[in-house]
Amino acid sequence: MIINKNPKRIFFILLISTILCIFSITGCAKKQAATAEKETAIPVKVMKVELKEIAESIEYVGNIKAQDEALIYPKVNGKIIEKIKEEGANIEKGEVIAYVDRDEVGFKFEKAPVESPLKGVIGEVFVDIGSQVSTQTPIALVVDMDRVEIDLEIPEKYIPMISLGQEAKIRVDAYPDEEFIGTITKISPVVDLATRTAATEIVIENPQHKLNSGMFAKISLVIRQHKGVPVILKEALVGKDPDLYVYITEGDKAVLRKVKVGIRQGPYYEVTEGLKEGDMVVIMGQQRLGDGVFVAPEE
């Protein structure tokens, strides 16, 4: 057996072995730490930022009424002796609704007609045969249901945002899955001093007579609209305006990003600064996140 008695050489070999062992252990520790960190990555749900159209609306409620309607009165005093039309019947302008037997002394018997001044539908008949009537007694209500209207009071701050001819969307409980389109036809040039509102009229074409006078309606008026802008869900936002943030994912890490928002439509916000199309934004799980934290995103 040959024994190397060079102490310097032995020391050098031991030193190199020790250094290699330390590097090996450190490398393994780093790999294990990185693996452990990835294995504990926080699961999050993300959405891809897309360019969409978004609009801001103001919502109102109101009552539908016929655009043209009239209470019909007899021209003479007397007694109703004949009814020609009943409620719900169509009627032409000048057509007879009922006849009155005059009770004026000295006149030859001749039944007096009660005529409609407009074309429409008999909404209600207020008298029966034998009823005594005078020239102040309403006989019937005639409504023209081909067009209906809704009157609104618009707050003065919104007046610059609406205009004549602007579209209005209308929904009624009777047809929950159908949307009716109306048009703004009048905007008062005078603001009411007590309410600080302007009287506004919306007219809706109603050829099928689905909308009836007296129906309760929900009205939506678009006051701002932007096209081709980044849009995200409300759930993605963290903080309070003007200090709003979102987390985006870059690879397997979360990155905190400050944003500015614009129009809101339902659960969506327009993003005016901070995001671009294609960014992956965290919409669920951000409560556990911090800048640079490992994540396991699910789209």
C-alpha positions in Angstrom: 0.0 0.0 0.0 1.3 3.4 -1.0 0.4 6.3 1.3 0.5 9.9 0.0 2.2 11.8 2.7 1.9 15.3 1.0 -0.2 17.2 3.5 -0.9 20.2 1.2 -2.3 17.9 -1.4 -4.5 16.1 1.1 -5.8 19.5 2.4 -6.5 20.7 -1.1 -8.5 17.5 -2.0 -10.5 17.8 1.2 -11.2 21.5 0.6 -12.5 20.8 -3.0 -14.6 17.9 -1.8 -16.1 20.1 0.9 -16.9 22.9 -1.5 -18.5 20.6 -4.0 -20.6 19.0 -1.2 -21.8 22.4 0.0 -22.8 23.5 -3.6 -24.6 20.2 -4.1 -26.5 20.5 -0.8 -27.3 24.2 -1.5 -28.5 23.4 -5.0 -30.7 20.6 -3.8 -32.1 22.8 -1.1 -32.9 25.6 -3.6 -34.6 23.1 -6.0 -36.6 21.6 -3.1 -37.6 25.1 -2.0 -38.7 26.1 -5.5 -40.6 22.8 -5.9 -42.3 23.2 -2.6 -43.2 26.8 -3.4 -44.8 25.8 -6.7 -46.6 22.9 -5.1 -48.2 25.5 -2.7 -49.2 27.8 -5.5 -52.5 29.6 -4.8 -55.3 28.5 -7.1 -57.1 31.4 -8.8 -59.6 32.0 -11.6 -58.7 34.4 -14.4 -60.3 36.0 -17.3 -58.8 37.3 -20.5 -59.2 41.1 -21.1 -61.2 41.6 -24.3 -62.2 44.7 -26.2 -65.9 45.2 -26.1 -68.7 47.8 -26.4 -69.9 49.1 -23.0 -72.6 51.6 -22.2 -73.8 53.6 -19.1 -77.5 53.9 -18.7 -80.0 55.6 -16.4 -83.0 53.6 -15.2 -86.5 54.8 -14.6 -90.0 53.5 -14.0 -93.2 55.0 -15.4 -96.8 54.3 -16.5 -97.8 53.6 -20.1 -100.7 55.6 -21.5 -102.3 55.9 -24.9 -100.8 58.8 -26.9 -104.4 59.8 -27.9 -107.4 59.2 -25.7 -110.7 61.0 -25.1 -113.6 60.9 -22.8 -116.8 60.9 -24.8 -119.8 63.1 -23.7 -123.3 63.2 -25.1 -124.5 66.4 -26.8 -127.9 66.3 -25.2 -129.6 65.4 -21.9 -131.7 62.2 -21.7 -131.6 58.5 -21.2 -129.4 55.8 -22.8 -131.7 53.7 -25.0 -129.2 51.8 -27.0 -125.5 50.8 -26.7 -123.7 50.0 -29.9 -120.1 49.4 -28.7 -118.8 47.5 -25.6 -115.4 47.7 -23.9 -112.5 46.4 -26.1 -114.3 47.0 -29.4 -112.5 48.8 -32.2 -114.1 52.0 -33.3 -113.6 54.5 -36.2 -113.7 58.2 -36.0 -117.4 59.4 -36.1 -118.7 55.9 -35.3 -121.6 55.7 -32.8 -121.0 54.4 -29.3 -124.6 54.8 -28.0 -127.9 56.6 -28.5 -129.7 59.0 -26.1 -133.4 59.5 -26.0 -133.9 63.3 -25.5 -136.0 64.3 -22.5 -136.5 67.8 -23.8 -140.2 68.9 -24.0 -141.4 70.0 -27.4 -138.9 68.0 -29.5 -140.0 65.3 -31.8 -138.7 61.9 -30.7 -135.3 61.3 -32.4 -132.5 59.4 -30.7 -129.3 61.4 -30.5 -126.0 59.6 -31.3 -123.0 59.7 -29.1 -120.0 59.6 -31.5 -116.3 59.0 -31.1 -114.0 61.9 -32.1 -111.1 59.6 -32.9 -110.2 56.1 -34.1 -109.2 53.6 -31.5 -110.4 51.1 -29.0 -113.2 51.4 -26.4 -111.3 51.4 -23.2 -114.3 51.7 -20.8 -118.0 52.3 -21.0 -119.4 54.1 -18.0 -123.2 53.8 -18.6 -125.9 51.2 -19.1 -129.2 51.2 -21.0 -131.6 53.3 -19.0 -129.0 55.5 -17.4 -129.9 59.2 -17.2 -127.1 61.3 -18.7 -126.4 65.0 -19.2 -123.9 66.8 -21.3 -121.4 66.5 -18.4 -121.8 62.7 -18.0 -118.9 60.7 -19.5 -120.2 57.9 -21.7 -117.0 56.1 -22.7 -113.3 56.3 -22.9 -111.7 55.8 -26.3 -108.0 55.2 -26.7 -105.8 55.0 -29.7 -103.3 52.2 -28.8 -101.3 52.2 -32.1 -98.8 54.5 -30.3 -98.3 54.8 -26.6 -96.3 57.1 -24.5 -94.5 57.4 -21.1 -93.9 60.7 -19.3 -90.7 61.0 -17.3 -89.0 63.6 -15.1 -85.3 63.7 -16.0 -82.9 65.3 -13.4 -81.1 68.4 -14.8 -77.6 66.8 -14.5 -78.7 64.2 -17.2 -80.4 66.7 -19.6 -77.2 67.3 -21.6 -76.8 63.5 -22.1 -80.2 62.9 -23.8 -81.6 64.3 -27.1 -84.7 64.2 -29.3 -84.9 61.0 -31.3 -82.8 59.1 -28.8 -83.7 55.4 -28.3 -85.2 54.2 -25.1 -85.5 50.5 -24.0 -88.8 49.5 -22.3 -89.7 46.4 -20.4 -93.0 45.4 -18.8 -94.0 42.6 -16.5 -96.5 41.2 -18.9 -93.8 40.4 -21.4 -90.6 39.7 -19.3 -88.6 38.3 -22.2 -89.4 41.1 -24.7 -87.8 44.5 -25.1 -89.8 47.4 -26.6 -88.1 50.3 -28.3 -89.3 53.9 -27.8 -88.1 57.3 -28.9 -87.7 60.5 -27.0 -90.1 63.0 -28.7 -90.2 65.9 -26.2 -87.8 67.4 -23.7 -89.1 70.4 -21.9 -86.8 73.5 -22.2 -87.8 74.5 -18.7 -86.5 72.8 -15.5 -89.0 72.6 -12.7 -87.7 74.8 -9.8 -89.1 72.5 -7.1 -87.8 69.1 -8.4 -84.9 70.3 -10.7 -86.2 68.0 -13.4 -87.3 68.4 -17.0 -90.5 66.8 -18.4 -89.6 64.2 -21.1 -91.9 62.2 -23.3 -91.1 58.8 -24.8 -93.3 57.4 -27.6 -93.5 53.7 -28.5 -95.0 52.2 -31.7 -97.6 49.6 -30.6 -99.1 48.1 -33.7 -100.0 44.8 -32.0 -101.5 46.5 -29.0 -99.3 44.5 -26.6 -98.7 47.6 -24.4 -101.9 48.7 -22.6 -102.7 52.0 -21.0 -101.9 51.8 -17.3 -99.1 49.2 -17.6 -96.1 49.7 -15.3 -92.9 50.1 -17.4 -89.1 50.0 -16.7 -87.2 52.4 -18.9 -83.5 52.5 -19.8 -81.8 55.4 -21.4 -78.1 55.2 -22.6 -76.2 58.3 -21.7 -72.6 57.2 -22.6 -71.3 54.5 -24.9 -67.8 53.4 -25.8 -66.7 50.8 -28.3 -63.6 48.6 -28.5 -62.4 49.2 -25.0 -60.8 46.8 -22.4 -63.6 45.4 -20.1 -63.2 43.4 -16.9 -65.6 42.0 -14.2 -66.2 44.0 -11.1 -64.9 41.0 -9.0 -61.4 41.7 -10.4 -61.1 45.0 -8.7 -59.2 45.5 -5.4 -59.3 48.7 -3.3 -61.4 51.8 -3.7 -61.5 54.5 -6.4 -59.1 56.2 -7.1 -56.8 53.6 -5.7 -58.0 50.6 -7.6 -55.8 47.5 -8.4 -56.1 44.2 -10.2 -53.8 41.1 -10.1 -52.7 39.8 -13.5 -50.8 36.5 -14.0 -47.5 36.5 -15.8 -46.4 32.9 -16.1 -47.0 31.3 -12.8 -46.8 34.5 -10.7 -49.3 37.1 -9.7 -48.4 40.8 -10.5 -50.2 43.7 -8.8 -51.3 46.4 -11.4 -52.9 49.8 -10.7 -55.9 50.6 -13.0 -58.3 53.3 -13.8 -61.9 52.6 -14.7 -64.6 54.4 -16.7 -68.1 53.3 -17.7 -69.9 50.6 -15.7 -72.5 48.4 -17.2 -74.0 45.8 -14.8 -71.1 43.6 -13.5 -68.6 45.0 -16.1 -66.2 48.0 -16.0 -64.4 49.7 -18.7 -60.6 50.0 -18.0 -59.1 53.3 -19.2 -55.6 52.7 -17.9 -53.5 49.8 -16.7 -54.6 46.9 -18.8 -54.5 45.8 -22.5 -56.3 43.2 -24.6 -55.1 39.7 -23.8 -54.0 40.4 -20.2 -55.0 37.6 -17.8 -56.8 39.1 -14.8 -57.6 37.3 -11.6 -61.3 37.4 -10.8 -61.4 34.9 -7.9 -58.9 34.1 -5.2 -57.1 37.4 -5.1 -57.7 37.9 -1.3 -54.8 35.5 -0.6 -52.5 37.0 -3.2 -49.5 39.3 -3.0 -47.2 40.7 -5.6 -45.0 37.9 -7.0 -46.8 35.1 -5.3 -47.0 31.8 -7.2 -50.4 31.0 -8.6 -52.2 28.1 -10.3 -54.5 30.0 -12.8 -57.7 28.5 -14.2 -59.4 30.4 -17.0 
